[in-house]
Structure formats: structure tokens, C-alpha cells
Amino acid sequence: MNRLLDFLEKHFMPLAAKLGAQKHLQALRDGITLSMPMIIIGSFFLIIAFLPYFGDDPNRQYLITSDAIRAKLLIPQAATFGMMGLITAFGVAYRLAERYNVDAVNSGVIALCAFLIATPFTTAFTPDGSKHTYMVSDVIPTMYMGSAGIFVAIIIGIFATEVYRFVLKKNIVIKMPDGVPPAVSKSFVALIPGFFVVSATWGVRLLIDYLHEAGVTNAASLHDVVSAVLTQPLSALTGNLAGQIVVVFLISLFWVLGLHGDNIVGTIMSPIWLKATGDNATAFAHHHAPTQIFTNEFYGSFVTIGGTGGTIALVLLFMFASKSKQLKQLGKLSFPAGLFMINEPVIFGTPIVMNPLLFIPFFLAPIVNVIAAYIGMDTGLVAKTVAAVPWTTPPIISGFLATGGHISGAIMQLVSVGLDIILYLPFFKLWDKIKAREEMEFTAMEANKKAI
């Protein structure tokens, strides 16, 4: 076991550290996070619109029975989830520009415009209040503005900022004379890089349009190309049970090495998981059955209960079953944080990092949670996740809310915590025995010193 740890520390940890510090991955993570508050707000309205009814009427499923009221409540949900891609395009460009120390707002605005250029407009028919309808052209499709456009948003956000930085580095900018207000000067600095980005994106769109119209390709837009080349293969690899097990294994591995596994691996998975969350939320809002199991909330609410590794189970064992005073105290101190999904105290305080005894259940617990929740949702015993909840939401509450107000979500979390306790128990006993013996030896040594 020590040889394995030495090998990982020597060969794997440097690579992991480089990945964690990579500017583009950091920008991707922080840029997507920019949309999370809006998604959570939209989820709140979605949950309210479909609050379950626990009365005696067997024909009544939801607390709100009026379709008109529900439609009004779903307006914020449609707007917030429907802007996920748009916000990501701005956010990724903004955060990457910050790391390059160039104007973040200009980069974000350029990326936003390029994203709209890459998105094909459509035609819609709208009623005017009478029996007639009118055709409205150049309508922006919310499908691409939302979760379906995340990957294109990421690509354009990175591209726009790289072009902006390159042009500034080559000093190909329009400089205004002294005395011009800084805000005006900055806007003119963005002219040339903005022109390059807009022209390049426009050229790609025209090329795809030409190839599609000529029958060379079925892809009608950049979104279709990215979906075929990137989104679909990644979803196929990770959108199944085996793929999710590999993902949670890698996240745990990074944590065992002392690195933030969720920031490294989760950054890559976030676009896929968020898209799945958006698909489920849209289906749920339109009274269709959600189809996606592996979503952002599946991982956050049903896999990492109490934090990565399902460590709330270990904290409970420390609190109620430990003979070691040190571990019992650590459990008491870690429980409030673990209840809100923060497990750094127990990971570094136990420690689990580089601990050959405890990292075994640390790997196994999330894998068992993935399998258990997958079986529950695949068989229909547990409702699929349809709403985003803050990552600090305590267990039971998060399971109930993430599944759109289904008690099965809360029960699934309790079952998973029980399974995690069983997994951690034998390893906890060994660690507790070691720490208790250390305390006894230390007490005896101190007593001997006083006697002398």
C-alpha cells in the first residue's frame, strides 16, 4: 500500500497539480458557477409550482391545481434555465480574462456577441389574442441559450478571450488620445479583437450553412457540430453507470492525494451534468417524465452526502462510536460543517489524505452511493432529480427538493448514509483502536514524566 502511495505521489500528483492550476479549467469552473445562483432561483419556482399534495383527495397530486397559476410560476424557471448557455459564454470569457489580467468585461461582451452569431435564429408563430396568428422571424431559440448551448458557450468564451489577449499582446489596438475617459478608451481597445472574433464566428457559421444546404453534412449550426463531435461522445462515456463510477473514483483519488478532486474532475463534468439537469427540469415543467439520471444534483445530493467520500457517515461514527477522545472531538467539530456538505475538517483532520487505511472506504462509499441511487432511479423507486439546490443544502432536505418534492429522494439519502456507515465501520474501528492506543501511550508517558 505504501508503494502505491509513493508511486501516486511521485508520478500522478504533479500532473494532478498542473491540471488543478490550469487557467482554462479554472475559468471553465468559475464561469459555469456564475450561472448557478440563477439556476437555483429558477429551481425554487419550479419546486413551488409542483409542491406535492399530502391530503386525502386521491385525484390531487399537487398543492397548486390551477394551470394558469403554475404557468406564471414557471416563467422565472424558463428564463433562468433558458439563459444558462448565454451566462456561461460571458462567464468563461470573463474569468479567463481575469486570469490573463486583461479587460474581463470586454472579453465577456465579445464572447456574448459571438455566441449569438453562432446560434441560428428561428421563426415562431404567435397569437394576437384573436383567432389569427402572426409569423415572427429572427427569434432567438431558448433551447440553445440554455443547457443545450453550454459546450458552444465554453468554446466561444475561451476562443474570444484568447483572441483578445493575442491582439493586445501584439499591440494591434486603437489607442485614444490622452484626456479621453477610460471607459471610452477601453471600449475602443476592444474594437479590433472584437472584429476578429465576430468575423471568425460569422465565417464558421456561413461555412456550416453552406455545407448543410449542399447536403454535405446534417449539422445545421455550430451547436449541431459540437454536439456530434463533443457532447454526444462525452455523454455516452459518462452517461452510464460505469462512466459515473470512473468519475467518482477519480474525484476520490485526487482528494486522497490532497487535491480538490471536485474542482479538477468536476469542472470537466459540470457541463454534462448541468445539461442533464436542464433537460430534466424542462421535461418536469411540461409534465413529461424526466429521463436523465446522472445530473449535477445526482452527484451533489446522492453521491457525496456530507461531502466527497460520503464522509457524514464517518463523522457520525466518530461522534457516537469512538473510544478515542481525539476522534470523538473531531466528529463533534466536523458534524456542523459536514451537515452543510463541507468535509475538509474530517478529510484533513482525521486525516484521510494519504491514509492507506481510510482511503479504502473513502473510495468505496461514493461508488456504492452511485450504484444504489442509480438502481433506485432506474427502477422508478426513487424520483429523478429535476431541480438545482444549493450545494450546502443538508441531506434529506436536498434529496426532497432535488427530486421536485418527492419523499423518495430523502429516503434514498438515508439509505445511502446507512450503507456508508456499514462500509466505514470496520475501517473506523481499526483507526479508532490505533488512535485510542496512541492516547493511552501518551497518557502513560506523561504520567511517567510527572513521576520522575
C-alpha positions in Angstrom: 0.0 0.0 0.0 2.9 2.4 0.9 4.5 1.6 -2.5 1.2 2.6 -4.2 1.1 5.8 -2.3 4.7 6.6 -3.2 4.0 5.9 -6.9 1.0 8.1 -6.9 2.8 10.9 -5.1 5.7 10.8 -7.5 4.0 10.3 -10.8 0.4 11.2 -10.5 0.3 14.1 -8.1 2.5 16.5 -10.2 0.1 16.0 -13.2 -2.9 16.5 -11.0 -1.5 19.7 -9.5 -0.9 21.1 -13.0 -4.5 20.2 -14.0 -5.8 21.9 -10.9 -3.9 25.1 -11.7 -4.7 25.1 -15.4 -6.1 28.5 -16.4 -8.7 27.3 -18.8 -10.1 24.7 -16.5 -10.3 27.2 -13.7 -12.1 29.7 -15.9 -14.5 26.9 -17.1 -15.3 26.0 -13.5 -15.8 29.6 -12.3 -17.6 30.7 -15.5 -20.2 27.9 -15.2 -20.6 28.7 -11.5 -21.7 32.2 -12.5 -25.0 30.7 -13.7 -25.6 28.6 -10.6 -27.4 31.3 -8.5 -29.9 31.9 -11.3 -30.5 28.1 -11.8 -31.1 27.7 -8.1 -33.6 30.6 -8.1 -35.4 29.0 -11.1 -35.5 25.7 -9.3 -37.1 27.3 -6.3 -40.1 28.5 -8.5 -40.2 25.0 -10.2 -40.5 23.3 -6.8 -43.2 25.8 -5.7 -45.2 25.1 -8.9 -45.1 21.4 -8.3 -45.3 21.1 -4.5 -46.8 17.7 -3.6 -50.2 17.4 -2.0 -50.5 15.2 1.1 -54.2 15.5 1.6 -57.0 12.9 1.4 -58.0 13.5 -2.2 -56.5 10.6 -4.3 -57.0 12.5 -7.5 -55.0 15.5 -6.4 -51.2 15.3 -7.0 -50.0 18.9 -6.4 -50.8 21.6 -3.9 -51.4 24.1 -6.7 -54.2 22.9 -9.0 -54.5 25.9 -11.3 -52.7 25.6 -14.6 -52.8 29.3 -15.0 -51.0 30.0 -11.7 -48.5 27.2 -12.4 -47.7 28.8 -15.8 -47.0 32.1 -14.1 -44.7 30.4 -11.6 -42.7 28.7 -14.3 -41.8 32.0 -16.1 -38.7 32.6 -13.8 -37.8 28.9 -14.2 -37.9 29.1 -18.0 -35.9 32.4 -18.0 -33.2 31.2 -15.6 -32.6 27.8 -17.0 -33.1 29.2 -20.5 -30.1 31.6 -20.1 -27.6 29.0 -18.8 -25.6 28.9 -22.0 -25.7 32.7 -22.5 -24.4 33.3 -19.0 -21.7 30.6 -19.4 -20.3 32.3 -22.6 -19.9 35.6 -20.8 -18.7 33.9 -17.5 -16.0 31.7 -19.0 -14.6 34.6 -21.1 -14.7 36.9 -18.1 -13.0 34.5 -15.7 -10.3 33.6 -18.2 -9.6 37.2 -19.0 -9.2 37.9 -15.2 -6.5 35.2 -15.1 -4.7 36.8 -18.1 -5.1 40.3 -16.5 -6.9 41.7 -19.5 -10.2 43.6 -19.6 -12.7 40.9 -18.4 -15.9 42.9 -19.3 -14.8 43.4 -22.9 -13.9 39.7 -23.3 -17.2 38.7 -21.9 -19.2 41.1 -24.1 -17.3 39.9 -27.2 -18.0 36.2 -26.3 -21.6 37.0 -25.8 -22.0 38.5 -29.2 -20.1 35.7 -30.9 -22.3 33.1 -29.1 -25.4 34.8 -30.6 -23.8 34.8 -34.0 -23.1 31.1 -33.8 -26.7 30.4 -32.8 -29.2 30.0 -35.6 -32.3 32.2 -35.3 -35.7 30.7 -36.0 -39.2 31.6 -36.9 -42.1 31.4 -34.5 -45.9 31.9 -34.7 -47.6 33.9 -32.0 -51.3 34.6 -31.4 -52.5 38.2 -31.2 -55.4 37.4 -28.9 -57.8 36.6 -31.7 -58.2 33.5 -33.9 -55.3 34.7 -36.1 -51.5 34.1 -35.6 -48.6 36.1 -36.9 -45.2 34.8 -38.1 -42.3 36.4 -36.2 -38.8 35.9 -37.7 -35.4 36.2 -36.2 -36.4 34.6 -32.9 -33.6 33.5 -30.5 -34.3 29.9 -29.6 -34.1 29.4 -25.8 -33.0 25.8 -26.4 -29.5 27.0 -27.4 -29.5 29.8 -24.9 -30.0 27.2 -22.1 -28.3 23.9 -21.2 -28.1 22.7 -24.8 -25.7 25.6 -25.6 -23.2 25.1 -22.8 -20.4 23.4 -24.8 -20.6 26.0 -27.6 -20.6 28.8 -24.9 -17.4 27.3 -23.3 -15.6 27.1 -26.7 -16.6 30.6 -27.7 -15.8 32.0 -24.3 -12.2 30.6 -24.4 -11.7 31.5 -28.1 -12.9 35.1 -27.6 -10.5 35.7 -24.7 -7.5 34.0 -26.4 -8.0 36.2 -29.5 -8.5 39.3 -27.3 -5.3 38.5 -25.3 -3.3 37.8 -28.5 -4.3 41.1 -30.2 -3.4 43.0 -27.1 -0.1 41.3 -26.8 0.7 42.2 -30.5 -0.5 45.7 -29.6 -3.0 45.7 -32.6 -5.4 48.1 -30.9 -6.9 51.6 -31.4 -5.4 53.9 -28.8 -7.3 57.1 -27.9 -5.5 60.3 -27.1 -5.0 61.5 -23.6 -7.9 63.1 -22.0 -10.5 60.6 -23.3 -12.4 59.0 -20.4 -11.0 55.5 -19.5 -14.4 53.8 -20.2 -14.4 55.1 -23.8 -10.7 54.2 -24.3 -11.3 50.6 -23.1 -14.3 50.2 -25.5 -12.1 51.3 -28.5 -9.4 48.8 -27.4 -12.0 46.1 -27.9 -12.8 47.1 -31.5 -10.1 45.1 -33.3 -10.1 41.9 -31.3 -13.9 42.0 -31.3 -14.0 42.4 -35.0 -11.7 39.3 -35.4 -13.8 37.2 -33.1 -17.1 38.2 -34.7 -15.8 37.8 -38.2 -14.3 34.3 -37.4 -17.5 33.1 -35.8 -19.6 34.5 -38.7 -17.3 32.8 -41.2 -17.7 29.4 -39.4 -21.5 29.9 -39.4 -21.5 30.7 -43.1 -19.4 27.6 -43.8 -21.7 25.3 -41.8 -24.7 26.9 -43.5 -23.2 26.2 -47.0 -22.2 22.6 -46.2 -25.7 21.9 -44.8 -27.5 23.4 -47.7 -25.3 21.5 -50.1 -26.2 18.3 -48.3 -22.6 17.6 -47.3 -23.5 17.5 -43.6 -26.6 17.1 -41.4 -25.3 19.7 -39.0 -27.3 22.9 -39.4 -25.3 25.0 -36.9 -22.2 25.1 -34.7 -24.3 23.7 -31.9 -25.0 20.6 -34.0 -21.3 20.2 -34.9 -20.2 20.4 -31.3 -22.9 18.1 -30.2 -21.8 15.5 -32.7 -18.1 15.9 -32.0 -18.0 16.5 -28.3 -21.3 16.4 -26.4 -22.6 13.1 -27.6 -19.4 11.1 -27.2 -18.8 12.6 -23.7 -22.3 11.9 -22.6 -22.1 8.3 -24.0 -18.9 7.8 -22.0 -20.1 9.3 -18.7 -23.9 9.0 -19.0 -23.9 5.4 -17.8 -23.2 3.6 -14.6 -19.7 2.5 -15.5 -18.7 6.0 -16.6 -20.1 7.6 -13.3 -18.1 5.1 -11.2 -14.9 6.1 -13.0 -15.7 9.7 -12.5 -16.3 9.4 -8.7 -13.2 7.2 -8.4 -11.0 9.8 -10.0 -12.5 12.6 -7.8 -11.8 10.5 -4.6 -8.3 9.8 -5.9 -7.4 13.4 -6.2 -8.8 14.1 -2.7 -6.7 11.3 -1.2 -3.6 13.0 -2.7 -4.6 16.3 -1.0 -6.0 17.9 -4.1 -9.5 19.3 -4.7 -10.9 16.5 -6.8 -14.3 18.1 -7.4 -12.6 21.2 -8.8 -10.4 19.1 -11.2 -12.7 16.3 -12.4 -16.0 18.1 -11.6 -15.0 21.0 -13.8 -14.9 18.7 -16.8 -18.2 17.0 -15.8 -20.2 20.1 -14.9 -21.3 21.0 -18.5 -22.6 17.4 -19.0 -24.3 17.3 -15.6 -25.8 20.8 -15.9 -27.2 20.0 -19.3 -28.9 16.8 -17.9 -30.3 18.9 -15.0 -31.7 21.4 -17.5 -33.3 18.6 -19.6 -35.0 17.1 -16.6 -36.2 20.5 -15.3 -37.7 21.3 -18.7 -39.4 17.9 -19.0 -40.8 18.2 -15.5 -42.1 21.7 -16.1 -44.0 20.4 -19.2 -45.5 17.4 -17.4 -43.1 14.9 -19.1 -41.2 12.2 -17.3 -37.5 13.2 -16.7 -35.1 10.8 -18.5 -31.7 11.8 -17.2 -30.3 10.0 -14.1 -26.8 11.4 -13.9 -27.2 15.1 -13.3 -25.5 17.8 -11.2 -27.8 17.1 -8.3 -27.5 13.3 -8.6 -23.8 13.7 -7.8 -24.2 16.5 -5.3 -27.2 15.2 -3.4 -27.0 11.4 -3.7 -23.3 10.5 -4.2 -21.3 12.9 -2.0 -23.6 13.0 1.1 -21.8 15.2 3.7 -19.1 15.8 1.1 -16.8 13.8 -1.2 -16.5 10.2 0.1 -19.8 10.3 1.8 -18.0 11.3 4.9 -21.0 12.2 7.0 -21.1 8.5 7.9 -17.6 8.6 9.2 -18.4 11.8 11.2 -21.4 10.1 12.8 -19.2 7.1 13.8 -16.6 9.5 15.3 -19.3 11.2 17.3 -21.2 8.2 18.6 -18.9 5.1 18.5 -15.4 6.4 19.0 -13.3 5.4 22.0 -10.6 7.8 21.0 -11.2 11.2 22.6 -9.4 12.9 19.7 -11.8 11.3 17.1 -14.9 11.9 19.2 -14.0 15.6 19.4 -13.2 15.8 15.7 -16.6 14.3 15.0 -18.3 16.9 17.1 -16.4 19.7 15.4 -16.8 18.3 11.9 -20.5 17.5 12.1 -21.9 21.0 11.6 -19.7 21.5 8.5 -20.5 18.0 7.2 -24.2 18.7 7.6 -23.7 21.5 5.1 -21.6 19.4 2.7 -18.2 20.8 3.8 -15.9 17.9 4.7 -12.4 19.4 4.7 -12.3 19.2 8.5 -12.7 15.5 8.5 -10.6 14.9 5.4 -7.6 16.8 6.7 -8.3 16.4 10.4 -8.6 12.6 10.5 -6.6 12.6 8.2 -8.0 10.7 5.2 -5.4 12.3 2.8 -2.6 9.8 2.2 -4.1 7.4 4.8 -3.8 3.9 3.4 -6.5 2.6 5.9 -9.3 5.1 5.5 -9.0 5.9 1.8 -10.4 2.4 1.0 -13.9 3.2 2.3 -13.4 6.8 1.0 -13.3 5.3 -2.5 -16.0 2.7 -1.9 -18.7 4.8 -0.3 -19.4 7.1 -3.3 -19.2 4.2 -5.7 -21.8 2.3 -3.6 -23.9 5.5 -3.5 -23.8 5.8 -7.3 -24.9 2.2 -7.7 -27.7 2.4 -5.1 -29.1 5.7 -6.4 -28.9 4.6 -10.0 -30.8 1.4 -9.2 -33.4 3.4 -7.3 -34.0 5.9 -10.1 -33.7 3.4 -12.9 -36.4 1.2 -11.4 -38.6 4.1 -10.6 -38.5 3.6 -6.8 -36.8 7.0 -6.5 -37.7 10.1 -8.4 -35.1 11.6 -10.7 -33.6 14.9 -10.0 -35.4 17.9 -11.6 -34.3 21.0 -9.6 -31.0 22.5 -8.7 -30.4 23.1 -5.0 -27.5 24.9 -3.2 -24.6 22.6 -2.7 -24.6 23.4 1.0 -28.2 22.1 1.5 -28.3 19.4 4.2 -29.1 15.8 3.4 -32.7 14.7 3.5 -33.8 18.3 2.6 -31.6 18.3 -0.5 -32.9 14.9 -1.6 -36.5 16.0 -1.2 -36.0 19.3 -3.1 -33.8 18.0 -5.8 -36.4 15.4 -6.9 -39.1 18.1 -7.1 -40.6 17.4 -3.6 -40.6 13.6 -3.6 -40.1 11.9 -0.3 -38.3 9.1 -2.1 -35.3 11.4 -2.6 -35.0 11.9 1.2 -35.4 8.2 1.9 -32.7 7.3 -0.7 -30.3 9.6 1.1 -31.0 7.9 4.4 -30.4 4.5 2.8 -27.1 5.7 1.3 -25.9 7.1 4.7 -26.7 3.7 6.3 -24.8 1.9 3.6 -21.8 4.3 4.0 -21.8 3.7 7.8 -21.6 -0.1 7.2 -18.7 0.4 4.8 -16.8 2.8 7.0 -17.4 0.7 10.2 -14.6 -1.9 10.1 -12.0 0.7 8.9 -13.2 3.1 11.5 -12.8 0.5 14.3 -9.2 -0.1 13.3 -8.4 3.6 13.1 -10.2 4.3 16.4 -8.2 1.5 18.0 -4.9 2.9 16.7 -5.7 6.4 18.0 -7.0 5.2 21.3 -3.8 3.2 21.9 -1.8 6.3 21.0 -3.7 8.3 23.5 -3.2 5.7 26.2 0.6 5.6 25.5 0.8 9.3 25.6 -1.1 9.5 28.9 1.2 6.8 30.4 4.3 8.7 29.1 3.1 11.9 30.7 2.4 10.1 33.9 5.9 8.7 33.9 7.4 12.1 33.4 5.5 13.5 36.3 6.5 10.6 38.5 10.2 11.2 37.7 
